[in-house]
Amino acid sequence: MDIRINHRFMTREQKDTLVEAILVLKNDVDSVLRPGRQNRYDDYVQVHHSAMGGPGAFMPMPHRSPLFFPWHRVFLRQFEQDLQRAVGDMTLTLPFWDWSMDGPSNPFTPSFLGGNGDSAQNQRVTSGPFAFKGERFKIRLWDMELGDAGLRRELGTEPGAHLPDSDQVLMALSKTPYGPGPDTWSNFCEGVLHDPVHRWVGGNMSMPTSPNDPVFFLHHCYLDLLWERWKRQHPTSKPYLPVSGVPDLDLRATLVFHAQSDIAPWPGNWTVEQVINSEDLDYTYGLFTSKTILPCAPAPVCQAPLPDA
């Protein structure tokens, strides 16, 4: 079973492998949806854009919907497995970004996901493996507002933009039931924990084509983890909407990733019920298993002078 961990605990080798896999999907693996015109990484951007009402939009849409968590769970897992196949490393997993504790600089480092956009370069990212000058991370599907000139970020510059804090995470975890009302787990999370991070990162992350920024996947992995935490914290609550008179949204609903007239981005179909538990998709998170030992911080060194003999 694959085990996802916090990006802070990844080894240098694990980070390098993840970056390599992303670049292989971006350059060397052909598209299923538009062969010859884009690559496999771009397929995920296209699916998400359609899920936001863009070209090839399908129904029901998974945003502002109870389907938000199960739909993104399958989306992430398919991407993760494509990454594994891209580099032939079945131990590779997506990490998560706990933005409530990491602070604004993590994981935006030149040696991992690259830094902030450069205001002198129209907010293009100029450092790290996804920098626009590197020619290995071209943005082929974009929103007209941004254009196609490379990955953009504007960390924390939008008025009112902020990263959710631990108090907001605890507040979300206290919400019941799952949905569909305004003060329920699903709606609270999407509005209070999900949306602000997209706005805080800015640039491509603030657009319907947000998977253009690889940090999208780390952000959504953390939300997926929180869904697992919420279920464990409320074992007597239903983990999703019960079977009801709304067949396209309830527990038996089939998750949709393309319009009926379009090519499927990947084989297989899933109902919400089939993806309620991450273990049924053959993955979990390190904090839910004793198999993963996270590295500890080094012991502090005392700087005080020795007492006189």
C-alpha positions as CSV (number, residue, x, y, z in Angstrom):
1,M,0.0,0.0,0.0
2,D,1.3,3.4,-0.9
3,I,1.9,5.8,2.0
4,R,1.8,9.6,1.6
5,I,3.8,11.8,3.9
6,N,4.3,15.5,4.6
7,H,6.7,17.0,2.1
8,R,8.8,18.3,5.0
9,F,9.8,14.7,5.8
10,M,10.7,13.7,2.2
11,T,14.4,12.8,1.6
12,R,16.3,14.7,-1.1
13,E,16.1,11.6,-3.3
14,Q,12.3,11.4,-2.9
15,K,11.9,15.1,-3.9
16,D,14.2,14.6,-6.9
17,T,12.2,11.6,-8.0
18,L,8.9,13.4,-7.7
19,V,10.2,16.4,-9.7
20,E,11.6,14.1,-12.4
21,A,8.3,12.2,-12.7
22,I,6.4,15.5,-13.1
23,L,8.8,16.6,-15.8
24,V,8.6,13.2,-17.6
25,L,4.8,13.5,-17.7
26,K,5.2,17.1,-18.9
27,N,7.6,16.2,-21.8
28,D,7.9,12.6,-22.6
29,V,4.4,10.9,-22.0
30,D,1.9,11.7,-24.7
31,S,-1.6,12.8,-24.1
32,V,-4.6,10.5,-24.1
33,L,-7.1,13.3,-24.7
34,R,-5.3,15.3,-27.4
35,P,-2.4,13.3,-28.7
36,G,0.3,15.3,-30.4
37,R,-1.0,18.6,-29.1
38,Q,-0.3,18.3,-25.4
39,N,1.2,15.8,-22.9
40,R,-0.1,13.6,-20.2
41,Y,0.4,16.2,-17.5
42,D,-1.8,18.6,-19.5
43,D,-4.6,16.0,-19.6
44,Y,-5.0,16.6,-15.8
45,V,-5.1,20.3,-16.4
46,Q,-7.8,19.8,-19.1
47,V,-9.9,17.5,-16.9
48,H,-9.9,20.0,-14.1
49,H,-10.7,22.9,-16.4
50,S,-13.7,21.0,-17.7
51,A,-14.7,20.3,-14.1
52,M,-14.9,24.0,-13.5
53,G,-17.1,24.6,-16.5
54,G,-14.5,25.1,-19.2
55,P,-14.4,23.5,-22.7
56,G,-15.8,19.9,-22.5
57,A,-17.6,20.7,-19.3
58,F,-19.5,17.7,-17.8
59,M,-22.2,17.2,-15.2
60,P,-22.4,17.0,-12.3
61,M,-19.5,19.3,-11.5
62,P,-17.4,18.4,-8.5
63,H,-16.9,21.9,-7.1
64,R,-19.4,23.6,-4.7
65,S,-20.7,20.1,-4.4
66,P,-20.6,17.1,-2.0
67,L,-18.7,15.4,-4.8
68,F,-15.7,17.6,-4.1
69,F,-13.8,15.2,-1.9
70,P,-14.4,11.8,-3.6
71,W,-13.9,13.4,-7.1
72,H,-10.5,14.9,-6.2
73,R,-9.5,11.6,-4.4
74,V,-9.7,9.7,-7.7
75,F,-8.1,12.6,-9.7
76,L,-5.1,12.6,-7.3
77,R,-4.8,8.8,-7.3
78,Q,-4.8,8.6,-11.1
79,F,-2.1,11.3,-11.3
80,E,0.0,9.6,-8.6
81,Q,-0.1,6.3,-10.5
82,D,0.8,8.1,-13.7
83,L,3.8,9.6,-11.9
84,Q,4.9,6.1,-10.7
85,R,4.7,4.7,-14.2
86,A,6.5,7.7,-15.7
87,V,9.7,6.9,-13.9
88,G,9.2,3.2,-13.1
89,D,9.2,3.8,-9.4
90,M,6.1,2.3,-7.7
91,T,7.3,3.6,-4.3
92,L,6.8,7.2,-5.4
93,T,3.9,8.9,-3.7
94,L,2.4,12.4,-3.7
95,P,3.3,14.3,-0.6
96,F,1.0,16.7,1.2
97,W,1.5,20.4,2.1
98,D,0.2,21.2,5.6
99,W,-0.2,25.0,5.0
100,S,-1.4,25.5,8.5
101,M,2.1,24.9,9.9
102,D,4.6,25.2,7.1
103,G,4.8,29.0,6.7
104,P,4.9,30.8,3.4
105,S,8.3,29.6,2.2
106,N,7.6,25.8,2.2
107,P,7.5,24.0,-0.3
108,F,8.4,26.9,-2.5
109,T,12.2,26.4,-2.6
110,P,14.5,26.5,-5.6
111,S,15.4,22.8,-5.0
112,F,11.8,21.6,-4.9
113,L,8.8,23.3,-6.4
114,G,10.6,26.6,-7.2
115,G,9.9,30.0,-5.6
116,N,7.6,32.9,-6.0
117,G,6.9,34.7,-9.3
118,D,9.2,37.6,-10.2
119,S,7.3,40.9,-10.4
120,A,9.8,42.1,-13.0
121,Q,8.9,39.1,-15.1
122,N,5.1,39.4,-15.0
123,Q,5.0,37.0,-12.0
124,R,6.7,34.2,-13.9
125,V,8.5,31.6,-11.7
126,T,12.2,32.0,-12.4
127,S,13.7,29.5,-9.9
128,G,13.5,25.8,-9.5
129,P,12.7,22.9,-11.9
130,F,9.5,24.5,-13.2
131,A,10.9,27.9,-14.1
132,F,9.7,29.3,-17.4
133,K,13.2,29.7,-18.8
134,G,13.9,26.1,-18.4
135,E,11.7,25.1,-21.4
136,R,10.8,21.8,-19.6
137,F,7.6,23.1,-18.0
138,K,5.7,24.9,-20.7
139,I,2.1,25.9,-20.0
140,R,0.0,24.7,-22.9
141,L,-3.5,25.1,-21.4
142,W,-4.1,28.4,-19.8
143,D,-6.7,31.0,-18.9
144,M,-6.8,34.1,-21.1
145,E,-6.2,36.3,-18.1
146,L,-2.7,34.9,-17.6
147,G,-1.6,33.9,-21.0
148,D,0.8,31.1,-21.8
149,A,4.2,32.5,-20.8
150,G,5.2,30.1,-18.1
151,L,4.2,29.2,-14.6
152,R,3.1,32.1,-12.5
153,R,2.8,32.7,-8.7
154,E,2.0,35.7,-6.6
155,L,2.4,34.3,-3.1
156,G,0.3,36.2,-0.5
157,T,-0.1,39.3,-2.6
158,E,-3.9,39.2,-3.3
159,P,-5.7,41.5,-0.8
160,G,-7.0,39.4,2.1
161,A,-5.1,36.3,0.9
162,H,-4.0,34.1,3.7
163,L,-3.1,30.5,4.5
164,P,-5.6,28.8,6.8
165,D,-4.3,28.3,10.3
166,S,-4.6,25.3,12.8
167,D,-7.6,26.8,14.5
168,Q,-9.5,26.8,11.2
169,V,-8.5,23.2,10.6
170,L,-9.8,22.2,14.0
171,M,-13.0,24.1,13.4
172,A,-13.4,22.2,10.1
173,L,-12.8,18.9,11.8
174,S,-15.5,19.7,14.3
175,K,-18.2,20.1,11.7
176,T,-21.0,17.5,11.2
177,P,-22.6,16.2,9.1
178,Y,-20.7,15.7,5.9
179,G,-23.1,17.9,3.9
180,P,-24.9,19.5,2.2
181,G,-25.7,22.6,4.3
182,P,-23.5,25.7,4.6
183,D,-22.1,24.8,8.0
184,T,-21.2,21.2,7.3
185,W,-17.8,19.5,6.8
186,S,-17.7,19.5,3.0
187,N,-18.9,23.1,2.5
188,F,-16.8,24.6,5.3
189,C,-13.7,22.9,4.0
190,E,-14.1,23.9,0.5
191,G,-14.8,27.5,1.4
192,V,-12.5,28.1,4.4
193,L,-9.6,25.6,3.8
194,H,-9.5,25.0,0.1
195,D,-10.3,28.3,-1.7
196,P,-7.9,30.6,0.3
197,V,-4.9,28.5,-0.5
198,H,-5.5,28.8,-4.3
199,R,-5.9,32.6,-3.8
200,W,-2.8,32.9,-1.6
201,V,-0.5,31.1,-4.1
202,G,-2.1,33.1,-6.9
203,G,-1.0,33.0,-10.6
204,N,-2.0,29.7,-12.2
205,M,-3.3,28.3,-8.9
206,S,-6.0,31.0,-8.9
207,M,-7.4,29.8,-12.2
208,P,-9.6,26.9,-13.4
209,T,-6.4,25.5,-14.9
210,S,-4.9,25.4,-11.4
211,P,-3.2,22.0,-11.8
212,N,-0.7,23.8,-14.1
213,D,1.1,24.5,-10.8
214,P,2.4,21.2,-9.3
215,V,1.6,22.6,-5.8
216,F,-2.0,21.9,-6.6
217,F,-1.5,18.3,-5.9
218,L,0.2,18.8,-2.6
219,H,-2.6,21.1,-1.5
220,H,-5.3,18.7,-2.4
221,C,-3.5,15.8,-0.8
222,Y,-3.7,17.6,2.5
223,L,-7.4,18.2,2.0
224,D,-7.8,14.5,1.2
225,L,-5.9,13.6,4.4
226,L,-8.2,15.9,6.4
227,W,-11.2,14.0,5.1
228,E,-9.6,10.8,6.5
229,R,-9.0,12.6,9.8
230,W,-12.6,13.8,9.9
231,K,-14.0,10.3,9.3
232,R,-11.9,8.9,12.1
233,Q,-12.9,11.7,14.4
234,H,-16.6,11.2,13.8
235,P,-17.0,7.4,13.5
236,T,-20.7,7.5,14.1
237,S,-21.3,10.2,11.4
238,K,-21.9,9.1,7.8
239,P,-18.7,9.7,5.8
240,Y,-20.8,11.0,2.9
241,L,-24.3,11.8,1.9
242,P,-26.6,8.8,2.3
243,V,-28.5,7.2,-0.5
244,S,-31.3,9.7,-1.4
245,G,-33.5,11.0,-4.1
246,V,-30.5,12.8,-5.7
247,P,-28.9,9.9,-7.7
248,D,-26.1,12.1,-9.2
249,L,-24.8,13.3,-5.8
250,D,-25.5,10.6,-3.3
251,L,-23.4,7.6,-2.2
252,R,-24.2,5.6,-5.3
253,A,-23.3,8.4,-7.7
254,T,-20.8,7.6,-10.4
255,L,-17.9,10.1,-10.5
256,V,-17.6,11.8,-13.8
257,F,-14.3,13.0,-15.4
258,H,-15.4,13.7,-19.0
259,A,-18.4,14.6,-21.1
260,Q,-20.1,11.6,-22.6
261,S,-19.0,12.5,-26.1
262,D,-15.4,12.9,-25.1
263,I,-12.5,10.4,-24.6
264,A,-12.1,9.1,-21.1
265,P,-8.9,10.4,-19.5
266,W,-8.3,7.0,-17.9
267,P,-10.0,3.6,-17.8
268,G,-12.4,2.5,-15.1
269,N,-15.4,4.0,-13.3
270,W,-15.9,4.6,-9.6
271,T,-18.9,5.4,-7.5
272,V,-18.6,7.6,-4.4
273,E,-19.1,4.5,-2.2
274,Q,-16.1,2.8,-3.8
275,V,-13.7,5.6,-2.8
276,I,-14.9,6.5,0.7
277,N,-11.9,4.7,2.1
278,S,-8.4,5.6,0.8
279,E,-7.3,2.0,1.5
280,D,-9.7,0.8,-1.1
281,L,-7.6,2.7,-3.6
282,D,-4.4,1.2,-2.2
283,Y,-3.0,4.2,-0.3
284,T,-3.0,5.8,3.1
285,Y,-1.1,8.5,5.0
286,G,1.9,8.1,7.3
287,L,0.2,9.4,10.4
288,F,-2.4,6.6,10.1
289,T,0.1,3.7,10.1
290,S,2.9,2.6,12.3
291,K,4.9,1.5,9.2
292,T,6.2,5.0,8.5
293,I,8.7,6.4,10.9
294,L,9.1,10.2,10.4
295,P,12.5,11.7,11.0
296,C,12.9,13.7,14.2
297,A,14.5,17.0,14.5
298,P,18.1,16.9,15.9
299,A,18.5,17.4,19.6
300,P,19.3,21.0,20.6
301,V,22.8,21.9,21.4
302,C,23.3,23.8,24.6
303,Q,25.2,27.1,24.0
304,A,25.6,28.1,27.6
305,P,29.2,28.4,29.0
306,L,30.4,25.8,31.3
307,P,30.4,26.8,35.0
308,D,33.8,27.8,36.5
309,A,35.5,24.8,38.1
